[in-house]
Amino acid sequence: MANTTTTTTTAGSSIVSAQGRTVINDAVVAKVAGIAAREVPGVFALGGGAARAFGAIREAINATDLGQGISVEVGETQVAADVTIVAEYPVALQKVAADVRTAITQAIEQIVGLQVTEVNVTINDVHLPSDDDEDGQEARVQ
């Protein structure tokens, strides 16, 4: 493998080798983390209330933001990530948080090639199966 040097740019991580330079934008790292988090069993959605509301509008026009609910700080060789999730009820919240950390760490290290220093998980809501049922019910008063 050729010698490589990693430097930080305002756009993200930049890797320079004898063949050229590769720049990985922060948004790409956030998207990789978002995809990994969504695949974890027990995760219903990503993001806080406002982010999910905007996400519902984006989904209505087929423009899903896979980085929603993810914030990353990308350095020369390392990444720190913050993720906000809505968990399914009745999953064990500590387990789903640990599984999200593991999934994000593995995805970033394998796909992006940067070391993950920390993944902070915030669970801001729990989705109840009855929440979906209420959407289809008629109003009790008219």
Rosetta constraint file for C-alpha pairs under 8 A:
AtomPair CA 2 CA 17 HARMONIC 6.50 0.50
AtomPair CA 2 CA 18 HARMONIC 6.38 0.50
AtomPair CA 3 CA 17 HARMONIC 5.90 0.50
AtomPair CA 3 CA 18 HARMONIC 6.78 0.50
AtomPair CA 4 CA 15 HARMONIC 6.67 0.50
AtomPair CA 4 CA 16 HARMONIC 5.52 0.50
AtomPair CA 4 CA 17 HARMONIC 4.43 0.50
AtomPair CA 4 CA 18 HARMONIC 7.29 0.50
AtomPair CA 5 CA 15 HARMONIC 5.74 0.50
AtomPair CA 5 CA 16 HARMONIC 5.11 0.50
AtomPair CA 5 CA 17 HARMONIC 6.45 0.50
AtomPair CA 6 CA 13 HARMONIC 7.19 0.50
AtomPair CA 6 CA 14 HARMONIC 5.65 0.50
AtomPair CA 6 CA 15 HARMONIC 4.39 0.50
AtomPair CA 6 CA 16 HARMONIC 6.11 0.50
AtomPair CA 6 CA 76 HARMONIC 5.68 0.50
AtomPair CA 6 CA 77 HARMONIC 6.69 0.50
AtomPair CA 7 CA 13 HARMONIC 6.45 0.50
AtomPair CA 7 CA 14 HARMONIC 5.26 0.50
AtomPair CA 7 CA 15 HARMONIC 6.41 0.50
AtomPair CA 7 CA 16 HARMONIC 7.84 0.50
AtomPair CA 7 CA 76 HARMONIC 5.05 0.50
AtomPair CA 7 CA 77 HARMONIC 7.98 0.50
AtomPair CA 8 CA 12 HARMONIC 6.29 0.50
AtomPair CA 8 CA 13 HARMONIC 5.12 0.50
AtomPair CA 8 CA 14 HARMONIC 5.83 0.50
AtomPair CA 8 CA 75 HARMONIC 5.97 0.50
AtomPair CA 8 CA 76 HARMONIC 4.91 0.50
AtomPair CA 9 CA 13 HARMONIC 6.17 0.50
AtomPair CA 9 CA 14 HARMONIC 6.53 0.50
AtomPair CA 11 CA 23 HARMONIC 7.74 0.50
AtomPair CA 11 CA 24 HARMONIC 7.56 0.50
AtomPair CA 11 CA 25 HARMONIC 5.17 0.50
AtomPair CA 11 CA 26 HARMONIC 6.45 0.50
AtomPair CA 12 CA 23 HARMONIC 6.65 0.50
AtomPair CA 12 CA 24 HARMONIC 5.51 0.50
AtomPair CA 12 CA 25 HARMONIC 4.29 0.50
AtomPair CA 12 CA 26 HARMONIC 4.87 0.50
AtomPair CA 12 CA 74 HARMONIC 6.14 0.50
AtomPair CA 12 CA 75 HARMONIC 7.53 0.50
AtomPair CA 13 CA 23 HARMONIC 5.64 0.50
AtomPair CA 13 CA 24 HARMONIC 5.16 0.50
AtomPair CA 13 CA 25 HARMONIC 6.50 0.50
AtomPair CA 13 CA 26 HARMONIC 7.49 0.50
AtomPair CA 13 CA 74 HARMONIC 6.53 0.50
AtomPair CA 13 CA 75 HARMONIC 6.55 0.50
AtomPair CA 13 CA 76 HARMONIC 5.98 0.50
AtomPair CA 13 CA 77 HARMONIC 7.60 0.50
AtomPair CA 14 CA 21 HARMONIC 6.73 0.50
AtomPair CA 14 CA 22 HARMONIC 5.54 0.50
AtomPair CA 14 CA 23 HARMONIC 4.23 0.50
AtomPair CA 14 CA 24 HARMONIC 6.27 0.50
AtomPair CA 14 CA 76 HARMONIC 7.52 0.50
AtomPair CA 15 CA 21 HARMONIC 5.55 0.50
AtomPair CA 15 CA 22 HARMONIC 5.04 0.50
AtomPair CA 15 CA 23 HARMONIC 6.31 0.50
AtomPair CA 16 CA 20 HARMONIC 5.84 0.50
AtomPair CA 16 CA 21 HARMONIC 4.24 0.50
AtomPair CA 16 CA 22 HARMONIC 6.33 0.50
AtomPair CA 17 CA 21 HARMONIC 6.14 0.50
AtomPair CA 24 CA 28 HARMONIC 6.61 0.50
AtomPair CA 24 CA 29 HARMONIC 7.43 0.50
AtomPair CA 24 CA 112 HARMONIC 7.81 0.50
AtomPair CA 25 CA 29 HARMONIC 6.81 0.50
AtomPair CA 26 CA 30 HARMONIC 6.25 0.50
AtomPair CA 26 CA 72 HARMONIC 6.80 0.50
AtomPair CA 26 CA 73 HARMONIC 7.45 0.50
AtomPair CA 26 CA 74 HARMONIC 6.46 0.50
AtomPair CA 27 CA 31 HARMONIC 6.08 0.50
AtomPair CA 27 CA 67 HARMONIC 7.10 0.50
AtomPair CA 28 CA 32 HARMONIC 6.22 0.50
AtomPair CA 29 CA 33 HARMONIC 6.27 0.50
AtomPair CA 29 CA 72 HARMONIC 7.25 0.50
AtomPair CA 29 CA 108 HARMONIC 6.87 0.50
AtomPair CA 29 CA 112 HARMONIC 6.96 0.50
AtomPair CA 30 CA 34 HARMONIC 6.04 0.50
AtomPair CA 30 CA 66 HARMONIC 8.00 0.50
AtomPair CA 30 CA 67 HARMONIC 5.08 0.50
AtomPair CA 30 CA 70 HARMONIC 5.79 0.50
AtomPair CA 30 CA 71 HARMONIC 6.42 0.50
AtomPair CA 30 CA 72 HARMONIC 6.01 0.50
AtomPair CA 30 CA 81 HARMONIC 8.00 0.50
AtomPair CA 31 CA 35 HARMONIC 6.14 0.50
AtomPair CA 31 CA 66 HARMONIC 5.23 0.50
AtomPair CA 31 CA 67 HARMONIC 4.23 0.50
AtomPair CA 31 CA 68 HARMONIC 7.98 0.50
AtomPair CA 31 CA 70 HARMONIC 7.87 0.50
AtomPair CA 32 CA 36 HARMONIC 6.29 0.50
AtomPair CA 32 CA 66 HARMONIC 8.00 0.50
AtomPair CA 32 CA 67 HARMONIC 7.59 0.50
AtomPair CA 32 CA 104 HARMONIC 7.76 0.50
AtomPair CA 32 CA 107 HARMONIC 6.67 0.50
AtomPair CA 32 CA 108 HARMONIC 6.61 0.50
AtomPair CA 32 CA 111 HARMONIC 7.84 0.50
AtomPair CA 33 CA 37 HARMONIC 6.13 0.50
AtomPair CA 33 CA 67 HARMONIC 7.26 0.50
AtomPair CA 33 CA 70 HARMONIC 7.16 0.50
AtomPair CA 33 CA 104 HARMONIC 5.02 0.50
AtomPair CA 33 CA 105 HARMONIC 7.99 0.50
AtomPair CA 33 CA 107 HARMONIC 6.73 0.50
AtomPair CA 33 CA 108 HARMONIC 6.60 0.50
AtomPair CA 34 CA 38 HARMONIC 6.16 0.50
AtomPair CA 34 CA 46 HARMONIC 7.78 0.50
AtomPair CA 34 CA 66 HARMONIC 5.50 0.50
AtomPair CA 34 CA 67 HARMONIC 4.99 0.50
AtomPair CA 34 CA 68 HARMONIC 6.88 0.50
AtomPair CA 34 CA 69 HARMONIC 7.47 0.50
AtomPair CA 34 CA 70 HARMONIC 6.28 0.50
AtomPair CA 34 CA 104 HARMONIC 7.78 0.50
AtomPair CA 35 CA 39 HARMONIC 6.52 0.50
AtomPair CA 35 CA 66 HARMONIC 6.18 0.50
AtomPair CA 35 CA 67 HARMONIC 7.62 0.50
AtomPair CA 36 CA 40 HARMONIC 6.99 0.50
AtomPair CA 36 CA 100 HARMONIC 7.60 0.50
AtomPair CA 36 CA 103 HARMONIC 5.57 0.50
AtomPair CA 36 CA 104 HARMONIC 5.49 0.50
AtomPair CA 36 CA 107 HARMONIC 6.39 0.50
AtomPair CA 37 CA 43 HARMONIC 7.38 0.50
AtomPair CA 37 CA 100 HARMONIC 5.34 0.50
AtomPair CA 37 CA 103 HARMONIC 6.38 0.50
AtomPair CA 37 CA 104 HARMONIC 6.19 0.50
AtomPair CA 38 CA 43 HARMONIC 6.20 0.50
AtomPair CA 38 CA 44 HARMONIC 7.60 0.50
AtomPair CA 38 CA 45 HARMONIC 6.96 0.50
AtomPair CA 38 CA 46 HARMONIC 7.33 0.50
AtomPair CA 39 CA 43 HARMONIC 7.60 0.50
AtomPair CA 40 CA 96 HARMONIC 7.47 0.50
AtomPair CA 40 CA 99 HARMONIC 6.66 0.50
AtomPair CA 40 CA 100 HARMONIC 6.22 0.50
AtomPair CA 40 CA 103 HARMONIC 7.26 0.50
AtomPair CA 41 CA 96 HARMONIC 7.41 0.50
AtomPair CA 42 CA 87 HARMONIC 5.64 0.50
AtomPair CA 42 CA 88 HARMONIC 5.02 0.50
AtomPair CA 42 CA 89 HARMONIC 7.80 0.50
AtomPair CA 42 CA 91 HARMONIC 5.98 0.50
AtomPair CA 42 CA 96 HARMONIC 6.15 0.50
AtomPair CA 43 CA 85 HARMONIC 6.69 0.50
AtomPair CA 43 CA 86 HARMONIC 6.11 0.50
AtomPair CA 43 CA 87 HARMONIC 4.72 0.50
AtomPair CA 43 CA 88 HARMONIC 5.92 0.50
AtomPair CA 43 CA 96 HARMONIC 7.22 0.50
AtomPair CA 44 CA 85 HARMONIC 7.46 0.50
AtomPair CA 44 CA 86 HARMONIC 5.44 0.50
AtomPair CA 44 CA 87 HARMONIC 5.30 0.50
AtomPair CA 44 CA 88 HARMONIC 5.45 0.50
AtomPair CA 44 CA 127 HARMONIC 6.78 0.50
AtomPair CA 45 CA 52 HARMONIC 7.81 0.50
AtomPair CA 45 CA 85 HARMONIC 5.81 0.50
AtomPair CA 45 CA 86 HARMONIC 5.09 0.50
AtomPair CA 45 CA 87 HARMONIC 7.20 0.50
AtomPair CA 46 CA 52 HARMONIC 7.22 0.50
AtomPair CA 46 CA 68 HARMONIC 6.23 0.50
AtomPair CA 46 CA 69 HARMONIC 4.93 0.50
AtomPair CA 46 CA 70 HARMONIC 7.77 0.50
AtomPair CA 46 CA 83 HARMONIC 7.52 0.50
AtomPair CA 46 CA 84 HARMONIC 5.73 0.50
AtomPair CA 46 CA 85 HARMONIC 4.34 0.50
AtomPair CA 46 CA 86 HARMONIC 6.02 0.50
AtomPair CA 47 CA 51 HARMONIC 5.38 0.50
AtomPair CA 47 CA 52 HARMONIC 5.82 0.50
AtomPair CA 47 CA 68 HARMONIC 5.83 0.50
AtomPair CA 47 CA 69 HARMONIC 3.60 0.50
AtomPair CA 47 CA 70 HARMONIC 7.31 0.50
AtomPair CA 47 CA 83 HARMONIC 7.47 0.50
AtomPair CA 47 CA 84 HARMONIC 4.92 0.50
AtomPair CA 47 CA 85 HARMONIC 5.62 0.50
AtomPair CA 47 CA 86 HARMONIC 7.37 0.50
AtomPair CA 48 CA 52 HARMONIC 6.05 0.50
AtomPair CA 48 CA 69 HARMONIC 6.81 0.50
AtomPair CA 48 CA 84 HARMONIC 6.54 0.50
AtomPair CA 48 CA 85 HARMONIC 7.42 0.50
AtomPair CA 48 CA 124 HARMONIC 6.70 0.50
AtomPair CA 49 CA 53 HARMONIC 6.21 0.50
AtomPair CA 50 CA 54 HARMONIC 6.32 0.50
AtomPair CA 51 CA 55 HARMONIC 5.99 0.50
AtomPair CA 51 CA 68 HARMONIC 6.82 0.50
AtomPair CA 51 CA 69 HARMONIC 7.02 0.50
AtomPair CA 52 CA 56 HARMONIC 6.10 0.50
AtomPair CA 52 CA 68 HARMONIC 7.99 0.50
AtomPair CA 53 CA 57 HARMONIC 6.59 0.50
AtomPair CA 54 CA 58 HARMONIC 6.24 0.50
AtomPair CA 55 CA 59 HARMONIC 6.04 0.50
AtomPair CA 55 CA 64 HARMONIC 6.61 0.50
AtomPair CA 55 CA 65 HARMONIC 6.81 0.50
AtomPair CA 55 CA 68 HARMONIC 7.57 0.50
AtomPair CA 56 CA 60 HARMONIC 6.21 0.50
AtomPair CA 57 CA 61 HARMONIC 6.76 0.50
AtomPair CA 58 CA 62 HARMONIC 6.13 0.50
AtomPair CA 58 CA 63 HARMONIC 4.84 0.50
AtomPair CA 58 CA 64 HARMONIC 5.52 0.50
AtomPair CA 58 CA 65 HARMONIC 7.39 0.50
AtomPair CA 59 CA 63 HARMONIC 5.42 0.50
AtomPair CA 59 CA 64 HARMONIC 5.14 0.50
AtomPair CA 69 CA 83 HARMONIC 5.59 0.50
AtomPair CA 69 CA 84 HARMONIC 5.13 0.50
AtomPair CA 69 CA 85 HARMONIC 7.03 0.50
AtomPair CA 70 CA 81 HARMONIC 7.01 0.50
AtomPair CA 70 CA 82 HARMONIC 5.78 0.50
AtomPair CA 70 CA 83 HARMONIC 4.62 0.50
AtomPair CA 70 CA 84 HARMONIC 6.69 0.50
AtomPair CA 71 CA 81 HARMONIC 5.68 0.50
AtomPair CA 71 CA 82 HARMONIC 5.06 0.50
AtomPair CA 71 CA 83 HARMONIC 6.43 0.50
AtomPair CA 72 CA 79 HARMONIC 6.77 0.50
AtomPair CA 72 CA 80 HARMONIC 5.69 0.50
AtomPair CA 72 CA 81 HARMONIC 4.36 0.50
AtomPair CA 72 CA 82 HARMONIC 6.31 0.50
AtomPair CA 73 CA 79 HARMONIC 5.68 0.50
AtomPair CA 73 CA 80 HARMONIC 5.21 0.50
AtomPair CA 73 CA 81 HARMONIC 6.37 0.50
AtomPair CA 74 CA 78 HARMONIC 6.16 0.50
AtomPair CA 74 CA 79 HARMONIC 4.60 0.50
AtomPair CA 74 CA 80 HARMONIC 6.66 0.50
AtomPair CA 75 CA 79 HARMONIC 6.05 0.50
AtomPair CA 77 CA 114 HARMONIC 5.35 0.50
AtomPair CA 77 CA 115 HARMONIC 6.19 0.50
AtomPair CA 78 CA 114 HARMONIC 5.30 0.50
AtomPair CA 78 CA 115 HARMONIC 4.58 0.50
AtomPair CA 78 CA 116 HARMONIC 5.58 0.50
AtomPair CA 78 CA 117 HARMONIC 6.40 0.50
AtomPair CA 79 CA 114 HARMONIC 6.57 0.50
AtomPair CA 79 CA 115 HARMONIC 6.13 0.50
AtomPair CA 79 CA 116 HARMONIC 4.78 0.50
AtomPair CA 79 CA 117 HARMONIC 6.00 0.50
AtomPair CA 79 CA 118 HARMONIC 7.47 0.50
AtomPair CA 80 CA 116 HARMONIC 5.91 0.50
AtomPair CA 80 CA 117 HARMONIC 5.50 0.50
AtomPair CA 80 CA 118 HARMONIC 5.01 0.50
AtomPair CA 80 CA 119 HARMONIC 6.02 0.50
AtomPair CA 81 CA 116 HARMONIC 7.92 0.50
AtomPair CA 81 CA 118 HARMONIC 6.32 0.50
AtomPair CA 81 CA 119 HARMONIC 4.75 0.50
AtomPair CA 81 CA 120 HARMONIC 6.30 0.50
AtomPair CA 82 CA 119 HARMONIC 5.66 0.50
AtomPair CA 82 CA 120 HARMONIC 4.67 0.50
AtomPair CA 82 CA 121 HARMONIC 6.02 0.50
AtomPair CA 82 CA 122 HARMONIC 7.73 0.50
AtomPair CA 83 CA 119 HARMONIC 7.35 0.50
AtomPair CA 83 CA 120 HARMONIC 6.22 0.50
AtomPair CA 83 CA 121 HARMONIC 5.00 0.50
AtomPair CA 83 CA 122 HARMONIC 6.18 0.50
AtomPair CA 84 CA 121 HARMONIC 5.92 0.50
AtomPair CA 84 CA 122 HARMONIC 4.65 0.50
AtomPair CA 84 CA 123 HARMONIC 5.83 0.50
AtomPair CA 84 CA 124 HARMONIC 6.70 0.50
AtomPair CA 85 CA 121 HARMONIC 7.37 0.50
AtomPair CA 85 CA 122 HARMONIC 6.25 0.50
AtomPair CA 85 CA 123 HARMONIC 5.00 0.50
AtomPair CA 85 CA 124 HARMONIC 6.29 0.50
AtomPair CA 85 CA 125 HARMONIC 7.30 0.50
AtomPair CA 86 CA 123 HARMONIC 5.80 0.50
AtomPair CA 86 CA 124 HARMONIC 5.98 0.50
AtomPair CA 86 CA 125 HARMONIC 4.81 0.50
AtomPair CA 86 CA 126 HARMONIC 5.42 0.50
AtomPair CA 86 CA 127 HARMONIC 6.50 0.50
AtomPair CA 87 CA 91 HARMONIC 7.17 0.50
AtomPair CA 87 CA 93 HARMONIC 7.24 0.50
AtomPair CA 87 CA 96 HARMONIC 7.62 0.50
AtomPair CA 87 CA 123 HARMONIC 6.81 0.50
AtomPair CA 87 CA 125 HARMONIC 6.47 0.50
AtomPair CA 87 CA 126 HARMONIC 4.82 0.50
AtomPair CA 87 CA 127 HARMONIC 6.00 0.50
AtomPair CA 88 CA 126 HARMONIC 5.67 0.50
AtomPair CA 88 CA 127 HARMONIC 4.89 0.50
AtomPair CA 88 CA 128 HARMONIC 6.53 0.50
AtomPair CA 89 CA 126 HARMONIC 5.92 0.50
AtomPair CA 89 CA 127 HARMONIC 5.74 0.50
AtomPair CA 89 CA 128 HARMONIC 5.39 0.50
AtomPair CA 89 CA 129 HARMONIC 7.34 0.50
AtomPair CA 91 CA 95 HARMONIC 7.80 0.50
AtomPair CA 91 CA 96 HARMONIC 7.07 0.50
AtomPair CA 92 CA 96 HARMONIC 6.34 0.50
AtomPair CA 93 CA 97 HARMONIC 6.12 0.50
AtomPair CA 93 CA 123 HARMONIC 7.92 0.50
AtomPair CA 94 CA 98 HARMONIC 6.16 0.50
AtomPair CA 95 CA 99 HARMONIC 6.06 0.50
AtomPair CA 96 CA 100 HARMONIC 6.08 0.50
AtomPair CA 97 CA 101 HARMONIC 6.27 0.50
AtomPair CA 97 CA 121 HARMONIC 6.11 0.50
AtomPair CA 97 CA 123 HARMONIC 7.94 0.50
AtomPair CA 98 CA 102 HARMONIC 6.24 0.50
AtomPair CA 99 CA 103 HARMONIC 6.08 0.50
AtomPair CA 100 CA 104 HARMONIC 6.06 0.50
AtomPair CA 100 CA 121 HARMONIC 7.74 0.50
AtomPair CA 101 CA 105 HARMONIC 6.02 0.50
AtomPair CA 101 CA 119 HARMONIC 5.66 0.50
AtomPair CA 101 CA 120 HARMONIC 7.63 0.50
AtomPair CA 101 CA 121 HARMONIC 7.42 0.50
AtomPair CA 102 CA 106 HARMONIC 6.08 0.50
AtomPair CA 103 CA 107 HARMONIC 6.09 0.50
AtomPair CA 104 CA 108 HARMONIC 6.10 0.50
AtomPair CA 104 CA 119 HARMONIC 7.63 0.50
AtomPair CA 105 CA 109 HARMONIC 6.05 0.50
AtomPair CA 105 CA 116 HARMONIC 5.81 0.50
AtomPair CA 105 CA 119 HARMONIC 7.51 0.50
AtomPair CA 106 CA 110 HARMONIC 5.88 0.50
AtomPair CA 107 CA 111 HARMONIC 5.62 0.50
AtomPair CA 107 CA 112 HARMONIC 7.50 0.50
AtomPair CA 108 CA 112 HARMONIC 5.03 0.50
AtomPair CA 108 CA 113 HARMONIC 6.47 0.50
AtomPair CA 108 CA 114 HARMONIC 6.45 0.50
AtomPair CA 108 CA 115 HARMONIC 7.56 0.50
AtomPair CA 108 CA 116 HARMONIC 7.15 0.50
AtomPair CA 109 CA 113 HARMONIC 4.67 0.50
AtomPair CA 109 CA 114 HARMONIC 5.12 0.50
AtomPair CA 109 CA 115 HARMONIC 5.64 0.50
AtomPair CA 109 CA 116 HARMONIC 6.77 0.50
AtomPair CA 110 CA 114 HARMONIC 7.98 0.50
AtomPair CA 127 CA 131 HARMONIC 6.96 0.50
AtomPair CA 128 CA 132 HARMONIC 7.68 0.50
AtomPair CA 129 CA 133 HARMONIC 7.07 0.50
AtomPair CA 130 CA 134 HARMONIC 6.34 0.50
AtomPair CA 131 CA 135 HARMONIC 7.06 0.50
AtomPair CA 132 CA 136 HARMONIC 7.58 0.50
AtomPair CA 133 CA 137 HARMONIC 6.97 0.50
